[in-house]
Amino acid sequence: MINLGVIGATGSVGSSVMSVCAAWPDKIHVEALAANKRSEKLLSLAKKFNVKKIYPYEEYGGEGLEKIAADENINHVVFTSSGTSAIKSLCSALKAGKNISLANKESIVVAGQWVMPLIKNSEQLRPLDSEHNAIWQCLHGENKSFVKKIFLTASGGPFRNFSYDELKNVTPEMALKHPVWNMGAKITIDSATLMNKGIELIEAMVLFGLNENQVDALISPGSFVHGLVEFDDGSVKMLAAEPDMKLPAASCLFWPERFFPCDEFKKPDYKSHEIKFYEPDEKKFPAIKIARDVMKKKGAYPAVLVGADEIAVDLFLKGKIKFTDIASLIEETLSAWNINEPANLDEMISCVAEARNKAKELSKKFSV
């Protein structure tokens, strides 16, 4: 029996995880739930799954997340919340030997050098984001020394065929309409700028122990192919599936067994998919190039990127900067960074907050 704690239960990925739990009550017992606030959705989930332990972050803060990590009745913790608030509880859960399903980019991008050494075996930390999950599955059973390069795919977002001049006039309402995935506002905007893919490249480099030259991205409209691994002999493994987060959720929860995610899950319709790949256009979408530069610099720069991106997206959603200003503001924040190398996890996390402040300060010149 999987005794589960879910951090971020009410978000889009968390909802997919809960759908899988509902489909397999004889295999999964939900022991605890955490979300940002005590919403009707959280209370409804608690009632549906008969969960007695709920931890709204606005009431418990990090203490509630630590309780889930330390709970002896829980043997598997799912992290789907965004931001840096769950990093320390992730470390605690890993130290406690619990299995982890992870869909929190910041944990690896910001704190990877502290998180990764805590992993006790190759199957303890299971990437839940669709692209990293695909790479993780493709690498299973392979000798990593023969890996030439991995490719994360992106749909290209709603503006793939826009000119740069057209991108200047993109509104928040336009950018929030993703052509494939149904996600929260922040990640939807990141997907439209391709910053989401850039951050995922940094995450993949750390997760799979690769260098920056071994990690790349491809545009694949339709999102049927989620990831590819190219080996030294020229062969390529790829994972293809309908774009539905219930599938990577089920693969993480039940690994190495494979159970059907849930009754309403759509099986692949091969004839309806045309598989094509394109290079990302870094001139129109400079965010991905910015992330590549951060991959090379390492140090505090990934944390700065995360903090600056949070502010830039928020300002765009509020109508205070243009769509094309998002990448420009992030780049200026990175260029202005002059704080010493963080010596520990707390200092690295504080770099995210410092970057937020610096981005707010620099944003004044971009005001619409």
C-alpha positions as CSV (number, residue, x, y, z in Angstrom):
1,M,0.0,0.0,0.0
2,I,1.2,3.5,-0.9
3,N,0.6,5.8,2.0
4,L,0.7,9.2,0.4
5,G,1.3,12.8,1.4
6,V,0.5,15.4,-1.3
7,I,2.0,18.9,-1.1
8,G,0.2,21.1,-3.6
9,A,-2.9,19.0,-3.8
10,T,-5.2,21.6,-5.3
11,G,-3.0,22.8,-8.2
12,S,-3.2,21.5,-11.8
13,V,-0.6,18.8,-11.3
14,G,-1.9,17.9,-7.8
15,S,-5.4,17.4,-9.3
16,S,-4.0,14.9,-11.7
17,V,-2.3,13.0,-8.9
18,M,-5.6,13.0,-6.9
19,S,-7.4,11.6,-10.0
20,V,-4.9,8.7,-10.0
21,C,-5.4,8.2,-6.3
22,A,-9.2,8.0,-6.8
23,A,-8.8,5.4,-9.5
24,W,-6.8,3.0,-7.3
25,P,-8.1,3.2,-3.7
26,D,-6.9,-0.4,-3.1
27,K,-3.3,0.6,-3.8
28,I,-3.1,4.2,-2.6
29,H,-4.1,5.6,0.8
30,V,-4.0,9.4,1.0
31,E,-2.6,10.2,4.5
32,A,-2.1,14.0,4.3
33,L,-2.8,17.0,2.1
34,A,-1.1,20.4,1.9
35,A,-2.1,23.4,-0.2
36,N,-1.5,27.1,-0.1
37,K,-4.8,27.9,1.6
38,R,-7.8,26.3,3.3
39,S,-9.9,26.4,0.2
40,E,-13.2,24.6,-0.6
41,K,-11.2,22.4,-3.0
42,L,-8.8,21.3,-0.3
43,L,-11.6,20.6,2.2
44,S,-13.5,18.7,-0.5
45,L,-10.4,16.5,-1.3
46,A,-10.0,15.8,2.4
47,K,-13.6,14.7,2.7
48,K,-13.5,12.6,-0.5
49,F,-10.3,10.7,0.6
50,N,-11.1,10.7,4.3
51,V,-7.9,12.6,5.1
52,K,-7.6,13.9,8.7
53,K,-4.3,15.7,8.2
54,I,-4.5,18.8,6.2
55,Y,-1.9,21.6,6.2
56,P,-2.9,24.9,4.6
57,Y,0.4,26.8,4.1
58,E,-1.1,30.1,5.1
59,E,-1.8,28.6,8.6
60,Y,1.1,26.2,9.2
61,G,3.8,27.5,7.0
62,G,6.8,25.3,6.5
63,E,6.0,23.5,9.8
64,G,3.1,21.7,8.1
65,L,5.2,20.5,5.2
66,E,7.8,19.2,7.7
67,K,5.1,17.3,9.5
68,I,4.3,15.5,6.2
69,A,8.0,14.8,5.6
70,A,8.4,13.4,9.1
71,D,5.1,11.4,9.3
72,E,6.0,7.7,9.9
73,N,2.7,6.6,8.4
74,I,3.7,8.2,5.0
75,N,6.0,6.3,2.7
76,H,5.6,8.5,-0.5
77,V,5.4,12.3,-0.7
78,V,4.3,14.2,-3.8
79,F,5.7,17.7,-4.3
80,T,3.7,19.7,-6.8
81,S,3.7,23.1,-5.2
82,S,5.6,25.9,-6.9
83,G,8.3,28.1,-5.4
84,T,11.0,27.5,-2.7
85,S,8.8,26.9,0.3
86,A,8.9,23.1,0.1
87,I,12.7,22.7,-0.4
88,K,13.5,22.0,3.2
89,S,10.7,19.5,3.6
90,L,11.8,17.7,0.4
91,C,15.3,17.4,2.0
92,S,13.7,16.0,5.2
93,A,11.6,13.5,3.3
94,L,14.6,12.3,1.3
95,K,16.7,11.9,4.5
96,A,13.8,9.9,6.0
97,G,14.0,7.4,3.0
98,K,10.6,8.2,1.6
99,N,9.9,7.9,-2.1
100,I,9.4,11.2,-3.8
101,S,7.4,12.3,-6.8
102,L,8.7,15.7,-7.7
103,A,7.1,18.4,-9.9
104,N,8.7,21.4,-8.2
105,K,11.3,22.9,-10.5
106,E,12.7,25.3,-7.9
107,S,13.8,22.5,-5.6
108,I,16.3,21.3,-8.2
109,V,17.2,24.5,-10.0
110,V,17.8,26.5,-6.8
111,A,18.8,23.8,-4.4
112,G,20.0,20.9,-6.5
113,Q,23.5,20.7,-5.0
114,W,21.9,20.1,-1.5
115,V,19.0,18.0,-2.7
116,M,20.7,15.5,-5.0
117,P,23.3,14.1,-2.5
118,L,20.4,13.1,-0.2
119,I,19.0,10.6,-2.7
120,K,19.5,7.0,-1.4
121,N,18.8,5.0,-4.6
122,S,18.0,5.7,-8.3
123,E,14.3,5.2,-7.9
124,Q,13.7,7.2,-4.7
125,L,13.2,10.6,-6.5
126,R,10.8,10.3,-9.5
127,P,10.5,13.3,-11.8
128,L,6.8,14.1,-12.3
129,D,6.9,16.9,-14.9
130,S,6.0,15.3,-18.2
131,E,9.4,16.0,-20.0
132,H,11.6,15.0,-17.1
133,N,9.5,12.0,-16.5
134,A,9.9,11.0,-20.1
135,I,13.7,11.3,-19.9
136,W,13.7,9.4,-16.6
137,Q,11.8,6.5,-18.2
138,C,14.0,6.5,-21.3
139,L,17.2,6.4,-19.2
140,H,15.9,3.5,-17.1
141,G,18.2,0.5,-17.5
142,E,20.7,2.4,-19.7
143,N,24.3,3.1,-19.0
144,K,24.4,6.9,-18.7
145,S,28.0,7.1,-19.9
146,F,26.7,6.3,-23.4
147,V,24.2,9.2,-23.4
148,K,25.2,11.8,-26.0
149,K,22.3,14.3,-25.4
150,I,18.8,14.5,-24.1
151,F,16.1,16.6,-25.6
152,L,13.1,18.1,-23.7
153,T,10.2,19.0,-26.0
154,A,8.0,22.1,-26.0
155,S,4.7,22.8,-27.8
156,G,6.1,26.1,-28.8
157,G,3.3,27.9,-27.0
158,P,0.5,30.0,-28.6
159,F,2.9,32.5,-30.3
160,R,5.3,30.1,-32.2
161,N,4.5,31.7,-35.5
162,F,4.3,35.3,-34.4
163,S,6.8,37.9,-35.6
164,Y,8.8,39.8,-33.0
165,D,6.6,42.9,-33.6
166,E,3.5,40.9,-33.0
167,L,5.0,39.6,-29.7
168,K,5.3,43.2,-28.5
169,N,1.5,43.4,-28.5
170,V,0.7,40.1,-26.8
171,T,-1.7,40.7,-23.9
172,P,-2.0,38.6,-20.7
173,E,-5.4,37.2,-21.9
174,M,-3.7,36.0,-25.1
175,A,-0.8,34.5,-23.3
176,L,-2.9,32.6,-20.8
177,K,-4.4,30.4,-23.6
178,H,-2.0,27.5,-23.9
179,P,-2.6,25.4,-27.0
180,V,-2.1,22.0,-25.2
181,W,-1.8,22.1,-21.4
182,N,-4.2,23.4,-18.8
183,M,-1.9,25.0,-16.1
184,G,-1.6,27.8,-13.6
185,A,-1.1,31.4,-14.8
186,K,2.7,31.5,-13.9
187,I,3.7,28.4,-15.8
188,T,1.4,29.2,-18.7
189,I,3.2,32.5,-19.2
190,D,6.6,30.8,-18.8
191,S,5.6,28.4,-21.5
192,A,4.6,31.2,-23.8
193,T,8.0,32.9,-23.4
194,L,9.8,29.5,-23.5
195,M,11.3,30.4,-20.1
196,N,9.7,27.3,-18.7
197,K,11.7,25.2,-21.1
198,G,14.8,27.1,-20.2
199,I,14.3,26.5,-16.5
200,E,13.6,22.8,-17.3
201,L,16.9,22.5,-19.1
202,I,18.7,23.6,-16.0
203,E,16.6,21.2,-13.9
204,A,17.4,18.3,-16.3
205,M,21.1,19.0,-16.2
206,V,21.1,18.6,-12.4
207,L,18.5,15.8,-12.1
208,F,20.3,13.5,-14.6
209,G,23.9,14.5,-13.8
210,L,24.7,15.9,-17.3
211,N,26.7,18.9,-18.5
212,E,25.2,21.8,-20.3
213,N,26.2,20.5,-23.7
214,Q,24.2,17.3,-23.2
215,V,20.9,19.0,-22.6
216,D,18.8,20.6,-25.3
217,A,15.2,21.5,-26.3
218,L,13.1,20.9,-29.4
219,I,9.8,22.3,-30.4
220,S,7.2,19.6,-31.1
221,P,3.7,21.0,-31.7
222,G,1.0,18.8,-30.2
223,S,3.1,17.6,-27.3
224,F,2.8,13.9,-28.2
225,V,6.5,13.3,-27.8
226,H,7.7,14.4,-24.3
227,G,11.4,13.7,-24.3
228,L,14.2,12.0,-26.3
229,V,17.5,10.5,-25.4
230,E,20.3,10.2,-28.1
231,F,23.0,7.7,-27.5
232,D,26.6,7.6,-28.7
233,D,25.8,5.0,-31.3
234,G,23.3,7.3,-33.0
235,S,20.1,5.5,-31.7
236,V,17.4,7.5,-30.1
237,K,14.8,6.5,-27.5
238,M,11.7,8.7,-27.0
239,L,8.6,8.6,-24.9
240,A,5.3,9.6,-26.6
241,A,1.9,9.8,-25.0
242,E,-1.2,11.9,-24.9
243,P,-0.5,15.2,-23.1
244,D,-2.2,14.3,-19.8
245,M,-0.4,14.7,-16.4
246,K,-2.2,11.7,-15.0
247,L,0.2,9.4,-17.0
248,P,3.5,10.7,-15.5
249,A,1.7,10.8,-12.1
250,A,0.8,7.2,-12.3
251,S,4.2,6.2,-13.5
252,C,5.8,7.9,-10.5
253,L,3.4,6.5,-7.9
254,F,3.5,2.9,-9.1
255,W,7.0,2.6,-10.5
256,P,8.2,0.2,-11.8
257,E,4.7,-1.2,-12.3
258,R,2.4,0.3,-14.9
259,F,-1.3,0.8,-14.0
260,F,-3.9,2.6,-16.1
261,P,-4.0,6.2,-14.8
262,C,-7.8,6.4,-14.5
263,D,-11.0,5.5,-16.3
264,E,-11.3,8.8,-18.3
265,F,-7.7,8.7,-19.4
266,K,-7.4,8.9,-23.2
267,K,-5.4,6.2,-24.9
268,P,-3.0,7.3,-27.7
269,D,-4.5,7.7,-31.1
270,Y,-1.4,7.3,-33.3
271,K,-3.1,8.2,-36.6
272,S,-4.1,11.7,-35.3
273,H,-0.5,12.7,-34.5
274,E,2.1,14.1,-36.8
275,I,5.5,14.1,-35.2
276,K,7.8,17.0,-36.2
277,F,10.6,18.8,-34.5
278,Y,11.9,22.3,-34.8
279,E,14.7,24.4,-33.3
280,P,13.5,27.0,-30.8
281,D,13.8,30.5,-32.2
282,E,16.1,32.2,-29.6
283,K,15.8,35.6,-31.3
284,K,12.1,35.8,-30.9
285,F,12.2,33.9,-27.6
286,P,15.4,34.9,-25.9
287,A,14.4,33.5,-22.6
288,I,15.7,30.0,-23.5
289,K,19.1,31.5,-24.4
290,I,19.2,33.4,-21.1
291,A,18.6,30.1,-19.3
292,R,21.4,28.4,-21.4
293,D,23.8,31.1,-20.2
294,V,22.7,30.5,-16.6
295,M,23.4,26.8,-17.1
296,K,27.1,27.7,-17.9
297,K,27.5,30.2,-15.0
298,K,25.9,28.0,-12.3
299,G,26.4,29.2,-8.8
300,A,23.7,31.6,-7.6
301,Y,22.6,32.5,-11.1
302,P,19.8,29.8,-11.4
303,A,18.3,31.1,-8.1
304,V,18.5,34.7,-9.5
305,L,16.8,33.5,-12.7
306,V,13.9,32.0,-10.7
307,G,13.4,35.1,-8.6
308,A,13.6,37.5,-11.5
309,D,11.2,35.4,-13.6
310,E,8.6,35.4,-10.8
311,I,8.5,39.2,-10.7
312,A,8.7,39.7,-14.5
313,V,5.7,37.3,-15.1
314,D,3.7,38.9,-12.3
315,L,4.3,42.4,-13.7
316,F,3.3,41.3,-17.2
317,L,0.1,39.7,-15.8
318,K,-0.7,43.0,-14.1
319,G,-0.2,44.9,-17.3
320,K,2.8,46.8,-16.1
321,I,5.4,45.5,-18.6
322,K,5.1,44.1,-22.2
323,F,5.4,40.5,-23.1
324,T,8.8,41.1,-24.7
325,D,10.0,42.9,-21.6
326,I,9.8,39.7,-19.5
327,A,13.1,38.3,-20.9
328,S,14.7,41.8,-20.9
329,L,14.0,42.4,-17.2
330,I,15.3,38.9,-16.3
331,E,18.5,39.5,-18.3
332,E,19.0,42.9,-16.7
333,T,18.6,41.4,-13.2
334,L,21.1,38.7,-14.0
335,S,23.6,41.3,-15.3
336,A,23.2,43.4,-12.2
337,W,23.9,40.5,-9.8
338,N,26.9,41.0,-7.6
339,I,26.3,39.1,-4.4
340,N,28.9,36.5,-3.3
341,E,28.5,32.8,-3.9
342,P,26.0,31.2,-1.4
343,A,27.7,29.0,1.2
344,N,24.6,27.1,2.2
345,L,21.0,26.3,1.4
346,D,19.6,29.2,3.3
347,E,21.8,31.7,1.5
348,M,20.9,30.2,-1.9
349,I,17.1,30.5,-1.1
350,S,17.7,34.1,0.0
351,C,19.2,34.8,-3.4
352,V,15.7,34.2,-4.9
353,A,14.3,36.9,-2.6
354,E,17.2,39.3,-3.4
355,A,16.6,38.7,-7.1
356,R,12.9,39.5,-6.7
357,N,13.8,42.8,-5.1
358,K,16.4,43.6,-7.7
359,A,13.9,42.9,-10.5
360,K,11.3,45.1,-8.9
361,E,13.8,47.9,-8.8
362,L,14.9,47.5,-12.4
363,S,11.3,47.1,-13.7
364,K,10.6,50.8,-13.4
365,K,12.4,51.5,-16.7
366,F,10.1,49.0,-18.4
367,S,6.8,50.4,-17.2
368,V,4.1,50.6,-19.9
